[in-house]
Amino acid sequence: MIPISAAPEAAFLLADTLTIPYGDMIGGVADYAGTVIAGIVVWGLRFLPAQIYAMAMTARVDQLLIRAIVFGTNGVAGAARNKTLDIEVSNAVLKEALTFAIMHGGGMVKRFAGSPVDLAEKIWARLSVDETVAKPDFATIAAQVAMTLPKQA
């Protein structure tokens, strides 16, 4: 007779019942299957029509701009949500929001949204500004923001 310690793989021959961990095996396979299915879905997204891709990117840009405006409003004294902004406060909020959008926006989202000047115009369009406030020079504001950003490696 072979001692169990010498051949542990043969120990199941001596046992009365054999237990196979089907749950663990299925769980392990399910993890890989989920990854494979997600990969197939992402691969299939390449074939979406351009209009659906554009709609999805527009939604992502809009989310970025909304978060940037909330950040800018929270970061400027005298600014509050749903409050009409005067010229000094609106320009400060615009600078803060533009900085946030450039720093925290994903590369594809920023490329889709356009240049920093385009982003500034899109942010301005979403701000609640007093009707007496003139439209700022977006190129100047974008240049001022660009000078404050850290250099990227």
N, C-alpha and C positions, 0 to 999 in steps of 0.2 A: 504494500500500500504506500502511496506517495503522501508524504506529509503536506498539509495545506500551506505551511510557510514556505515550502520549497517550490510549489507551483500554485500561486494564488489564482491564476487564470482557470485552473481546473477545479476550483472550489465549488462552482455551480453544479458540477456533476454529483457532488456529495449532498447538496441541499435538496429538501423535499419540494420546494417551489422555486420557480424561476421568475424574477421580476424584471421586466424591461421598462425603462423610464421613457415611455412614449411621449409624455407631456414635455419633458425636457428636450427630446429630439425634435418634436414639432415646433416648440418655441424657438429653438436654434435655427431651424429652417425658415420659420416665419420672419425672423430678423433679416436674413439674407434676401428673402423674397420681397419684403417691403422695400429694401434698398434697390433691388433690381427693378421693381415696378416703378419706383420714383424716377429712376434713371431713364426708363422707357418713356415715361410721361414727359420729362424734361426734353428728351430727344425729339419727341413728337411735337413739342411746342414750336420747333423750328419751322414747321409747316403751316402755322397759323397764317391767316391772311394779314396783310400789312395793317389793315384798319383795326383789327383786334389788338395787335401789338401796340399800335399808336394809342389806342384807348387805355390799355394797361399802363403804358409809360406816362400818359397824361395824368392818370390817377395817382401815380407815384410822385410826379412833380407837384401836383396839387397838395398831397400830404406833406411833402417837404416844405412848401411855401407856408402852409398853415402852421406847422411847427415853428418855422422861422419867425413868423409874425408873433406868435405867442411868446417865443424867446425874446424877441426885440421889445415887445410891450412890457414884459416882466423886467427887462434890464434897463429901462429908461425911467428916470424919475418924472412924474407928471403924466405918464401914459397909463391908460387903463383900457381894458377891453370894452367895446361898445361905447367908447367915448370919442368924440370928434377931436382930432389932433390939430394943434396949430403948427406953424412952420418949423420952429425949432425942435419941437418934440417929434414931429413927423419925420424930419430928416434924421434925427438920432435913432428913431425906431427903424427907419429904412436901413441905416448903416449896420445896426446890430443884427437885423434880420438877414441882410445880405451876407454878413460875415458868417452867421450860423449856416445859411444855405450852402455857402462855398465850402466851409470847413466840414460839414456833416453830410452833405449830399453824396450819394454814390456816384461813381464815375459815369455810368451809363445814364443815370438820371440827369446829371449836370450837362452831359453832351446833348441829351434830348431837349433840355430846357433852353439851351443856348448859352451865349456869353454872359459874363457878369452884368453887363449893361442890360441884356434881355431879362435876366433874373431880377434886377432892380426894378425894371418896368412892371414885371409881373407882380412883384411884392407891392409896389405903389398902387397898382390897380385893386388890390385887396384891402388896402388900408382905408379906414374911415377918416378922411381928411376934411377940414373946414373948406367950404367952397371958395373962400377968399385966398386960399393958399395956392400959389402958382406951382406948376409942375417943376421939379428940380432938374438940374443937369445930371442925368443918370450916368453919363460917362465920367464926370468928375467924381461923383460919389463912388462909382466902381473903382476908379483909380485910387481914391483915398483908402478904400477898404483893402485893395490889393497891396498897398504899402504896409498895412498893419498885419497882414497874414504872415505866418512863419514860412520860411523858404522850405520847399519840399525837396527831399533828397532824390 
